[in-house]
């Protein structure tokens, strides 16, 4: 049996030398890493087969039992280092995969509250095993984001894996915060940190800090290179702060809606433009543009409209009514343009289903049809369509009507937030939208003086999910729940101050601010003047 161990050790040493030689070459060639990596990937892939055989033989040896204590220790060392080799080869294959997929993001809408909880559950057993703590923090007002799940997974896994690897006391935190057009991810640890003199090299080459090189479970230094590459592909930025002996903070910022992407649900096919795979978006999409969902079963008309509208909107295209219904519920578009006569679900039926659900009733819908009788038009409008355009139509007319719908929505948003306008003076065209806003206002007014009233309380009283409330309130008012609640408090505070019956401190307390100074700061930012000048 001993000779078998020697054979396994020989295979392991050979594989280790080959991988070490590769890593050494990468430190030397620097900028040529990408070209060399492509040629090397085939070898890495082939190397995994004998490594897997070694692992199987190790399993058989350990299951056989009757091993001396010395042999058990040797096998334990062999298994530990074999696992490292398999992990490193996986990392190299991940790198090649990142290079191959560099040109295409496969975006899905993601609730980061759910995502963060999943990541916490994935890493918690490993963290607890090391006697560490793992915390997750997310802003109350975090909207859904567009992400390539595979790329974000590898970014987060690598950053959390590094934090776990080099932290031996204290803990790790994963934080997410929203911005105006971006979202930020931070991975913080209380680990060994990175020496100041080596920090400038950390993303530029296959580099391991001197204090990390002494750790038995350290890596090759390729993980952060992979992270940087994936972040750049996702149109994000990455930076870090680190103090040796105290820990590190890695900060990654991504756009809420990455530009020039294809929007698609998970699919096995790598051909993201295939019609059969479902929803696709114009490649000219801009992250700051409104999302327009286009439902049209005629391929030529669908392609023509997507191209014509892509200069003003981020166009997501589908070929039938059923897919349009699924996509609308998934991505919460700003507008829907739909043909009437479609397979699976007609445009009228699509409209009726969306307008009868509180989660989607706020989405404006324009129907396109060759059916031009008076009864057809009435039927479409009764289904809840915001407009009805008969084919053949002038493209400039369609564009003008879409702009009018968005401008009207903006007027409603301004009115809903106005301190001067009474709530009953804002009349929404949809009964469900009106009922939704009436309920929102009633709850906020009831809890106005409660400083502990937060988003979770709000969602519970509304009886809706956090994502649904955010999407709907954002569409109808232009603000997320936290901002809307704060503005309503400030509007009420302004009205109370104009009565000249209360002090600023009393008013701040009456509208749910526990700190008068913070109330004054928010007040000035909202109204352009300090409360003392009213």
C-alpha positions in Angstrom: 0.0 0.0 0.0 2.9 2.3 0.7 4.0 2.2 -2.9 0.6 3.5 -4.0 1.0 6.5 -1.7 4.4 7.2 -3.3 2.8 7.1 -6.7 0.1 9.5 -5.6 2.7 11.8 -4.1 4.7 11.8 -7.3 1.6 12.7 -9.4 0.8 15.4 -7.0 4.3 16.9 -7.0 4.4 16.9 -10.8 1.1 18.7 -11.0 2.2 21.2 -8.3 5.4 21.9 -10.2 3.5 22.5 -13.5 1.0 24.8 -11.8 3.8 26.6 -9.9 5.7 27.1 -13.2 2.6 28.6 -14.8 2.0 31.0 -11.9 5.7 32.0 -12.0 5.5 32.7 -15.7 2.4 34.9 -15.1 4.2 37.1 -12.7 6.9 37.6 -15.3 4.7 38.2 -18.4 2.2 40.6 -16.7 0.3 42.1 -19.7 0.6 39.0 -21.8 -1.4 37.0 -19.3 -4.6 36.8 -21.4 -2.9 35.4 -24.5 -0.9 32.8 -22.5 -3.9 31.8 -20.5 -5.9 30.8 -23.5 -3.2 28.3 -24.6 -2.8 27.0 -21.0 -6.5 26.4 -20.3 -6.5 23.2 -22.4 -3.7 21.8 -20.2 -5.5 22.9 -17.0 -8.6 21.1 -18.1 -6.7 17.9 -19.0 -4.9 18.2 -15.6 -8.1 17.9 -13.7 -8.7 14.3 -14.9 -5.6 12.8 -13.3 -6.1 15.0 -10.2 -9.7 13.6 -9.9 -8.2 10.1 -10.2 -5.8 10.9 -7.4 -8.7 12.1 -5.3 -10.6 8.9 -6.0 -7.6 6.8 -5.0 -7.2 8.8 -1.8 -10.8 8.2 -1.0 -10.3 4.4 -1.4 -7.2 4.4 0.8 -9.0 6.2 3.6 -12.1 4.0 3.3 -9.9 0.9 3.5 -8.8 1.8 7.0 -6.0 0.0 8.9 -3.6 2.9 8.2 -0.8 3.8 10.5 -0.8 7.2 12.2 2.1 8.4 10.1 0.4 7.3 6.9 -2.9 9.0 7.9 -1.0 12.3 8.5 0.7 12.0 5.1 -2.6 11.4 3.4 -4.2 14.4 5.2 -1.4 16.6 3.9 -1.8 15.2 0.4 -5.6 15.7 0.4 -5.3 19.3 1.6 -2.9 20.2 -1.1 -4.8 18.2 -3.7 -7.9 20.3 -2.8 -5.8 23.4 -3.3 -4.7 22.2 -6.8 -8.3 21.5 -7.8 -9.4 24.9 -6.5 -6.6 26.7 -8.4 -7.4 24.8 -11.6 -11.1 25.8 -11.2 -10.0 29.4 -10.8 -8.0 29.3 -14.1 -11.0 27.8 -15.9 -13.2 30.5 -14.4 -10.7 33.1 -15.8 -11.0 31.5 -19.3 -14.8 31.5 -19.0 -14.7 35.2 -18.1 -12.6 35.9 -21.2 -14.9 33.9 -23.5 -18.0 35.7 -22.1 -16.5 39.2 -22.0 -18.7 40.6 -24.8 -22.1 39.6 -23.4 -23.9 40.2 -20.1 -26.9 37.9 -19.4 -29.0 40.2 -17.2 -31.8 39.3 -14.9 -33.6 41.5 -12.4 -32.5 40.6 -8.9 -33.8 41.4 -5.4 -30.5 42.0 -3.5 -32.2 41.3 -0.1 -32.8 37.7 -1.3 -29.4 37.5 -2.9 -27.6 38.6 0.2 -29.4 36.1 2.3 -28.5 33.3 -0.1 -24.8 34.3 0.0 -24.9 34.4 3.8 -26.3 30.9 4.0 -23.7 29.6 1.6 -20.7 31.0 3.6 -22.1 30.8 7.2 -21.0 27.2 7.9 -17.4 28.0 6.8 -17.4 31.2 8.8 -18.7 29.5 12.0 -16.1 26.7 11.6 -13.4 29.3 11.9 -15.0 30.9 14.9 -15.8 34.1 13.0 -18.9 36.3 12.6 -20.6 37.0 9.3 -22.9 40.1 9.0 -25.0 41.3 6.1 -26.2 44.9 5.8 -28.5 46.3 3.1 -30.2 49.7 2.7 -33.9 49.8 3.4 -34.5 51.5 0.1 -32.6 49.1 -2.1 -34.3 48.7 -5.5 -34.1 45.6 -7.7 -30.9 45.6 -9.8 -30.0 44.2 -13.2 -27.1 41.8 -12.9 -25.3 38.9 -14.7 -25.9 36.4 -11.9 -22.9 34.2 -13.0 -20.4 37.0 -13.0 -21.7 38.6 -9.8 -21.6 35.2 -8.1 -17.9 34.7 -9.0 -17.1 38.3 -7.8 -18.8 37.9 -4.5 -17.5 34.3 -3.9 -13.9 35.3 -4.6 -14.1 38.4 -2.4 -15.8 36.5 0.5 -13.4 33.6 0.0 -10.4 35.8 0.3 -11.8 37.5 3.4 -12.4 34.1 5.0 -9.0 32.8 4.0 -7.0 35.6 5.6 -9.2 36.3 8.6 -8.5 34.4 11.8 -10.3 36.5 14.4 -13.2 39.0 14.4 -15.4 38.7 11.4 -16.6 39.5 7.9 -19.4 41.8 6.7 -21.1 42.0 3.3 -22.8 45.4 2.7 -25.0 46.7 -0.1 -26.1 50.3 -0.7 -28.0 52.0 -3.5 -26.9 55.1 -5.4 -28.7 57.4 -7.8 -27.8 55.2 -10.8 -25.6 52.6 -9.3 -25.3 50.1 -6.4 -22.3 49.5 -4.2 -21.1 46.2 -2.7 -18.5 46.1 0.2 -16.8 43.1 1.6 -15.1 44.0 4.9 -12.9 41.8 7.1 -10.7 42.0 10.2 -8.0 39.9 8.7 -4.3 40.3 8.1 -4.6 43.2 5.7 -2.3 44.1 2.8 1.1 45.8 3.4 1.1 49.4 2.2 4.1 48.9 -0.1 2.3 46.1 -2.0 -1.1 47.6 -2.4 -0.4 49.1 -5.8 0.3 45.7 -7.3 -2.8 43.9 -6.0 -4.9 44.2 -9.2 -2.1 44.4 -11.7 -0.5 41.0 -11.7 -0.7 37.5 -10.2 0.5 38.9 -6.9 0.4 37.6 -3.4 1.3 39.8 -0.5 4.3 38.8 1.6 2.2 38.3 4.7 -0.3 36.1 2.7 2.5 33.9 1.2 3.2 32.4 4.5 -0.3 31.0 5.0 -0.7 27.4 4.2 -4.2 27.8 2.6 -3.2 30.8 0.5 -3.9 31.1 -3.2 -2.0 32.0 -6.4 -2.9 35.7 -6.5 -5.1 35.1 -9.5 -8.4 35.5 -7.7 -8.3 39.3 -7.5 -7.2 39.5 -11.2 -10.3 37.5 -12.0 -12.5 39.8 -9.9 -11.2 42.9 -11.5 -11.8 41.4 -15.0 -15.4 40.4 -14.1 -16.1 43.8 -12.5 -14.9 45.6 -15.7 -17.0 43.3 -17.8 -20.0 44.3 -15.7 -19.1 48.0 -16.3 -18.2 48.5 -12.7 -15.3 49.7 -10.7 -13.4 48.2 -7.8 -11.2 49.7 -5.1 -10.0 48.8 -1.6 -8.7 50.2 1.7 -6.4 48.0 3.8 -4.3 48.3 6.9 -1.8 45.6 7.6 -2.9 43.7 10.8 -6.3 45.4 10.9 -8.2 44.2 7.8 -9.4 45.2 4.4 -12.5 46.7 2.7 -13.1 45.9 -1.0 -15.7 48.2 -2.6 -17.3 47.4 -5.9 -19.8 49.7 -7.7 -22.1 48.6 -10.5 -24.6 50.5 -12.6 -28.3 49.7 -11.8 -28.8 49.1 -15.5 -25.6 48.2 -17.4 -25.4 49.7 -20.9 -25.4 47.8 -24.2 -26.6 44.5 -22.8 -29.0 41.7 -23.6 -31.8 41.1 -21.1 -32.7 37.5 -20.8 -33.8 35.0 -18.2 -31.6 32.0 -17.4 -31.1 29.8 -20.5 -28.7 27.1 -21.5 -28.1 28.5 -25.0 -25.2 30.9 -25.4 -26.9 32.5 -28.4 -28.5 35.4 -26.6 -30.1 36.8 -29.7 -32.1 33.7 -30.5 -35.8 34.5 -30.7 -36.8 31.2 -29.2 -35.0 31.9 -26.0 -37.4 34.7 -25.1 -36.9 38.4 -24.2 -34.1 40.3 -25.9 -33.1 44.0 -25.7 -31.6 46.4 -28.2 -27.8 46.4 -28.0 -27.9 50.1 -28.2 -29.6 50.2 -24.8 -28.6 53.0 -22.4 -28.7 52.5 -18.6 -30.4 55.8 -18.1 -33.2 55.2 -20.6 -36.7 54.0 -19.7 -37.3 50.3 -20.4 -39.9 49.7 -23.1 -41.3 46.2 -23.4 -42.2 45.4 -27.1 -44.6 42.5 -27.8 -45.0 41.7 -31.5 -45.2 38.3 -33.1 -44.2 39.5 -36.6 -40.4 39.2 -36.7 -39.9 42.0 -39.3 -42.1 44.4 -37.5 -40.6 43.5 -34.1 -37.1 44.2 -35.5 -38.1 47.4 -37.1 -39.8 48.8 -34.0 -37.0 47.7 -31.7 -34.5 49.5 -33.9 -36.6 52.6 -34.4 -37.3 53.0 -30.6 -33.9 52.1 -29.3 -32.6 55.7 -29.7 -35.0 56.8 -26.9 -35.7 53.6 -24.9 -34.0 50.4 -23.7 -36.1 48.0 -25.7 -36.9 44.5 -24.5 -38.5 42.4 -27.2 -40.7 39.3 -27.0 -42.6 37.4 -29.6 -45.9 36.5 -27.9 -48.4 37.7 -25.3 -47.6 35.0 -22.7 -43.9 35.9 -22.7 -44.8 39.5 -22.5 -46.8 38.9 -19.4 -44.0 37.0 -17.7 -41.4 39.6 -18.7 -43.5 42.5 -17.5 -43.9 40.9 -14.1 -40.2 40.2 -14.0 -38.6 43.5 -15.2 -41.3 46.1 -14.4 -40.9 48.1 -17.6 -41.7 51.8 -17.9 -43.8 51.3 -21.0 -45.4 48.4 -23.0 -46.1 48.5 -26.7 -48.0 45.4 -27.8 -49.6 44.1 -30.9 -53.2 42.9 -30.4 -53.3 39.7 -32.5 -50.6 37.5 -31.0 -50.3 33.7 -30.2 -50.7 32.4 -26.6 -52.2 35.6 -25.3 -53.7 38.5 -27.3 -52.7 42.1 -26.6 -56.2 42.9 -25.1 -55.9 39.9 -22.8 -52.4 40.9 -21.8 -53.6 44.4 -21.0 -56.5 43.2 -19.0 -54.3 40.9 -16.9 -51.6 43.5 -16.2 -54.1 46.2 -15.4 -56.1 44.0 -13.0 -53.0 43.3 -10.8 -51.8 45.9 -8.3 -48.2 44.8 -9.0 -48.5 45.9 -12.7 -51.5 48.2 -13.0 -49.2 51.2 -13.1 -47.4 50.2 -16.3 -48.7 52.3 -19.3 -49.7 50.1 -22.3 -50.1 51.1 -26.0 -51.8 48.6 -28.3 -51.0 48.3 -32.0 -53.5 46.7 -34.3 -54.8 46.3 -37.8 -58.3 45.9 -36.3 -59.8 49.3 -36.9 -63.5 49.0 -36.1 -65.0 51.3 -33.4 -65.8 48.2 -31.3 -62.2 46.9 -31.5 -60.9 50.2 -30.2 -63.5 50.4 -27.4 -62.6 46.8 -26.4 -58.9 47.6 -26.2 -59.5 50.8 -24.1 -61.9 49.0 -21.8 -59.1 46.4 -21.2 -57.1 49.3 -19.7 -54.9 50.4 -22.6 -53.5 53.9 -22.3 -53.6 54.4 -26.0 -54.6 52.5 -29.2 -52.8 53.0 -32.5 -54.1 51.5 -35.8 -51.7 49.9 -38.4 -50.3 51.2 -40.6 -49.2 54.1 -38.5 -46.7 57.0 -38.6 -43.7 56.2 -36.5 -43.4 59.8 -35.4 -47.0 59.6 -34.1 -46.2 56.5 -32.0 -43.1 58.2 -30.6 -45.0 61.4 -29.7 -47.8 59.4 -27.9 -45.2 57.5 -25.9 -43.5 60.7 -24.9 -46.9 62.2 -23.9 -47.6 59.2 -21.7 -44.2 59.6 -19.9 -44.7 63.4 -19.6 -48.1 62.9 -18.0 -46.7 60.4 -15.6 -44.0 62.9 -14.6 -46.8 65.5 -13.9 -48.5 63.0 -11.6 -45.2 62.3 -9.8 -44.6 66.0 -9.1 -48.2 66.4 -7.9 -48.0 63.4 -5.6 -45.0 64.9 -3.8 -46.1 68.5 -3.8 -46.5 70.1 -0.4 -49.2 72.5 -1.8 -51.4 69.9 -3.5 -53.9 68.0 -1.5 -53.9 64.2 -1.9 -57.4 64.0 -3.2 -56.5 66.5 -6.0 -54.2 63.8 -7.6 -56.5 61.6 -9.6 -55.0 58.4 -11.0 -56.5 56.9 -14.2 -56.3 53.4 -12.8 -58.6 52.4 -9.9 -55.9 50.1 -8.5 -53.3 52.8 -8.7 -55.6 55.2 -6.9 -56.4 52.7 -4.2 -52.7 51.9 -3.8 -51.8 55.6 -3.3 -54.7 56.2 -1.0 -53.5 53.3 1.2 -49.9 54.5 1.1 -50.9 58.0 2.2 -53.2 56.6 5.0 -50.4 54.4 6.4 -47.8 57.2 6.2 -50.1 59.7 7.9 -51.0 57.3 10.6 -47.3 56.6 11.4 -46.0 60.2 10.8 -44.9 60.8 14.4 -43.4 57.3 14.8 -39.6 57.7 14.5 -39.1 53.9 14.4 -41.5 53.4 11.5 -39.5 51.8 8.7 -39.7 50.0 5.4 -40.4 46.6 6.9 -43.3 48.0 8.9 -44.6 49.8 5.8 -44.5 46.6 3.6 -46.2 44.6 6.3 -49.1 47.1 6.6 -49.4 47.3 2.8 -49.5 43.5 2.5 -47.1 43.6 -0.4 -43.5 42.5 -1.0 -40.7 45.0 -0.8 -39.9 44.7 -4.5 -43.5 45.2 -5.6 -43.9 48.3 -3.4 -40.6 49.8 -4.5 -41.5 49.2 -8.2 -45.0 50.7 -8.0 -44.2 53.6 -5.7 -41.1 54.5 -7.8 -43.2 54.5 -11.0 -46.1 56.5 -9.6 -44.1 59.0 -7.5 -40.5 58.8 -8.8 -39.4 57.9 -5.3 -38.7 54.7 -3.4 -40.5 54.1 -0.1 -37.8 55.6 2.2 -37.6 58.8 0.2 -41.4 59.1 -0.2 -41.9 58.7 3.6 -39.3 61.3 4.3 -40.8 63.8 1.9 -44.3 63.3 3.3 -42.9 64.0 6.8 -41.2 67.1 5.6 -44.4 68.3 3.8 -46.3 67.9 7.0 -43.6 69.6 8.9 -43.7 72.6 6.6 -47.4 72.9 7.0 -47.1 72.8 10.8 -44.3 75.4 10.8 -46.4 77.7 8.6 -49.1 77.7 11.3 -46.6 79.4 13.7 -47.8 77.4 16.7 -44.9 75.0 17.3 -41.1 75.3 17.7 -38.8 73.5 15.2 -38.0 70.9 17.9 -41.7 70.2 18.5 -42.4 69.9 14.7 -39.5 67.6 14.1 -40.9 65.3 16.9 -44.5 65.5 15.5 -43.3 64.3 12.0 -41.1 61.5 13.2 -37.6 63.1 13.4 -35.8 62.3 16.6 -33.1 64.9 15.9 -34.1 68.5 15.2 -30.8 69.2 13.5 -31.3 66.4 11.1 -34.8 67.6 10.4 -33.5 71.1 9.6 -30.9 69.6 7.3 -33.4 67.5 5.4 -35.9 70.4 5.3 -33.4 72.8 3.7 -32.4 70.2 1.2 -36.0 69.6 0.2 -37.3 73.2 0.2 -34.2 75.3 -0.3 -34.7 77.2 2.9 -34.2 76.5 6.6 -37.3 75.9 8.8 -36.4 78.9 10.9 -37.1 81.3 8.0 -40.7 80.3 7.5 
